């Protein structure tokens, strides 16, 4: 008998830990009858859609996903308001619980079942833990001053126009934000096998150095690194590795206003400064007077500038060229899938951005620089 009971327990434990797919159950008190619709933006953009009947506020979806994904559940009670909900769907037993009498507007001003719980999804748990750090850290005693300043900003946004207040607020914000990221990274490091950590790192990666990004991503399990959410991070790491100082600058050919072509390769043997800018970028255009002075001084020393506009509107770019009358070559980037092609090659996330390329076509530095910083870099390259 003891052996039989032991085998039975082992059998039950095994069956509970080998979930082949997902069972997503909704239990919403007071929702009555109706239907629920599940939509999933699946891996490789494959859509999954399922509709089930809801009886007395209860419905069940069953299926399987290749890895964790974001899913939308639309609950449509008969004669009641429809509510759209999101959750991290994974292959496990998940339950959504709530009370329909608690319908209200959430912080995004969208109708929601306030106080709803999602139980059984590790990915959802990690997401809530990571995102919860914004409020949790703000509530710590050492951030009392920051919390008070945030309250003032929410009540009177115009207070940010006060320069003294703005810079004090910015200082407090930076300390708070650094702490939030520190706590978030702790949670991610503690959950290396949960795909959601890759999703969250995807939003943090651009604020990290390449070394930091490689270190954090390297902590994740191989399955997480190879997931769809991990794919974007892998691509970012590979891109940034290709544009590290000392690596060959990505080649490109773009078009001038008159239709003629400009290629980076045309300037091999010269030091080239790529100036990424846009007509709508005030700091970019504010830099043109000193960039003009720099150009006049260094063009005879074997330095060339190529202005690369990331404008999506060609007319705006041409208008800016008429107003600025810049003497160095100007080209406009190509927009592919809503992104600048060459800007993407050089990981340009914001403008102005300068990239200095040496005579051999290798990247020296890629950064937001003022005149003094650019002069220092170029003088060093010329002195080699």
Secondary structure as the mmCIF struct_conf table of DSSP 4:
data_model
#
loop_
_struct_conf.conf_type_id
_struct_conf.id
_struct_conf.beg_label_comp_id
_struct_conf.beg_label_asym_id
_struct_conf.beg_label_seq_id
_struct_conf.end_label_comp_id
_struct_conf.end_label_asym_id
_struct_conf.end_label_seq_id
HELX_RH_AL_P HELX_RH_AL_P1 UNK A 2 UNK A 17
BEND BEND1 UNK A 21 UNK A 21
STRN STRN1 UNK A 22 UNK A 29
TURN_TY1_P TURN_TY1_P1 UNK A 30 UNK A 30
BEND BEND2 UNK A 33 UNK A 33
STRN STRN2 UNK A 34 UNK A 41
HELX_RH_3T_P HELX_RH_3T_P1 UNK A 43 UNK A 45
STRN STRN3 UNK A 47 UNK A 54
STRN STRN4 UNK A 55 UNK A 55
TURN_TY1_P TURN_TY1_P2 UNK A 56 UNK A 57
STRN STRN5 UNK A 58 UNK A 63
BEND BEND3 UNK A 66 UNK A 67
STRN STRN6 UNK A 69 UNK A 77
TURN_TY1_P TURN_TY1_P3 UNK A 78 UNK A 79
BEND BEND4 UNK A 80 UNK A 80
STRN STRN7 UNK A 83 UNK A 89
BEND BEND5 UNK A 91 UNK A 92
STRN STRN8 UNK A 93 UNK A 99
HELX_RH_3T_P HELX_RH_3T_P2 UNK A 100 UNK A 102
STRN STRN9 UNK A 103 UNK A 105
TURN_TY1_P TURN_TY1_P4 UNK A 107 UNK A 108
BEND BEND6 UNK A 109 UNK A 109
STRN STRN10 UNK A 111 UNK A 113
TURN_TY1_P TURN_TY1_P5 UNK A 114 UNK A 115
STRN STRN11 UNK A 117 UNK A 119
BEND BEND7 UNK A 120 UNK A 120
HELX_RH_AL_P HELX_RH_AL_P2 UNK A 122 UNK A 131
TURN_TY1_P TURN_TY1_P6 UNK A 132 UNK A 132
HELX_RH_AL_P HELX_RH_AL_P3 UNK A 133 UNK A 138
TURN_TY1_P TURN_TY1_P7 UNK A 139 UNK A 139
BEND BEND8 UNK A 140 UNK A 140
HELX_RH_3T_P HELX_RH_3T_P3 UNK A 141 UNK A 143
HELX_RH_AL_P HELX_RH_AL_P4 UNK A 144 UNK A 155
HELX_RH_3T_P HELX_RH_3T_P4 UNK A 157 UNK A 161
BEND BEND9 UNK A 162 UNK A 162
HELX_RH_AL_P HELX_RH_AL_P5 UNK A 163 UNK A 189
TURN_TY1_P TURN_TY1_P8 UNK A 190 UNK A 193
TURN_TY1_P TURN_TY1_P9 UNK A 195 UNK A 195
HELX_RH_AL_P HELX_RH_AL_P6 UNK A 196 UNK A 204
HELX_RH_3T_P HELX_RH_3T_P5 UNK A 205 UNK A 207
BEND BEND10 UNK A 208 UNK A 208
HELX_RH_AL_P HELX_RH_AL_P7 UNK A 210 UNK A 218
TURN_TY1_P TURN_TY1_P10 UNK A 219 UNK A 219
BEND BEND11 UNK A 220 UNK A 220
HELX_RH_AL_P HELX_RH_AL_P8 UNK A 222 UNK A 225
TURN_TY1_P TURN_TY1_P11 UNK A 226 UNK A 226
BEND BEND12 UNK A 227 UNK A 227
HELX_RH_AL_P HELX_RH_AL_P9 UNK A 228 UNK A 242
TURN_TY1_P TURN_TY1_P12 UNK A 243 UNK A 243
BEND BEND13 UNK A 244 UNK A 244
TURN_TY1_P TURN_TY1_P13 UNK A 245 UNK A 246
BEND BEND14 UNK A 247 UNK A 247
STRN STRN12 UNK A 248 UNK A 248
HELX_LH_PP_P HELX_LH_PP_P1 UNK A 249 UNK A 251
STRN STRN13 UNK A 253 UNK A 255
TURN_TY1_P TURN_TY1_P14 UNK A 257 UNK A 258
BEND BEND15 UNK A 259 UNK A 259
STRN STRN14 UNK A 261 UNK A 263
HELX_RH_3T_P HELX_RH_3T_P6 UNK A 264 UNK A 267
TURN_TY1_P TURN_TY1_P15 UNK A 268 UNK A 269
BEND BEND16 UNK A 270 UNK A 270
STRN STRN15 UNK A 271 UNK A 277
TURN_TY1_P TURN_TY1_P16 UNK A 279 UNK A 280
HELX_RH_AL_P HELX_RH_AL_P10 UNK A 282 UNK A 298
HELX_RH_3T_P HELX_RH_3T_P7 UNK A 299 UNK A 301
TURN_TY1_P TURN_TY1_P17 UNK A 302 UNK A 302
STRN STRN16 UNK A 303 UNK A 309
BEND BEND17 UNK A 312 UNK A 312
HELX_RH_AL_P HELX_RH_AL_P11 UNK A 314 UNK A 324
BEND BEND18 UNK A 327 UNK A 328
STRN STRN17 UNK A 329 UNK A 332
HELX_LH_PP_P HELX_LH_PP_P2 UNK A 333 UNK A 334
STRN STRN18 UNK A 335 UNK A 336
TURN_TY1_P TURN_TY1_P18 UNK A 337 UNK A 338
STRN STRN19 UNK A 339 UNK A 340
HELX_RH_AL_P HELX_RH_AL_P12 UNK A 341 UNK A 345
TURN_TY1_P TURN_TY1_P19 UNK A 346 UNK A 347
BEND BEND19 UNK A 350 UNK A 352
STRN STRN20 UNK A 353 UNK A 357
TURN_TY1_P TURN_TY1_P20 UNK A 359 UNK A 360
BEND BEND20 UNK A 361 UNK A 361
STRN STRN21 UNK A 362 UNK A 362
STRN STRN22 UNK A 363 UNK A 367
HELX_RH_AL_P HELX_RH_AL_P13 UNK A 371 UNK A 382
TURN_TY1_P TURN_TY1_P21 UNK A 383 UNK A 383
#
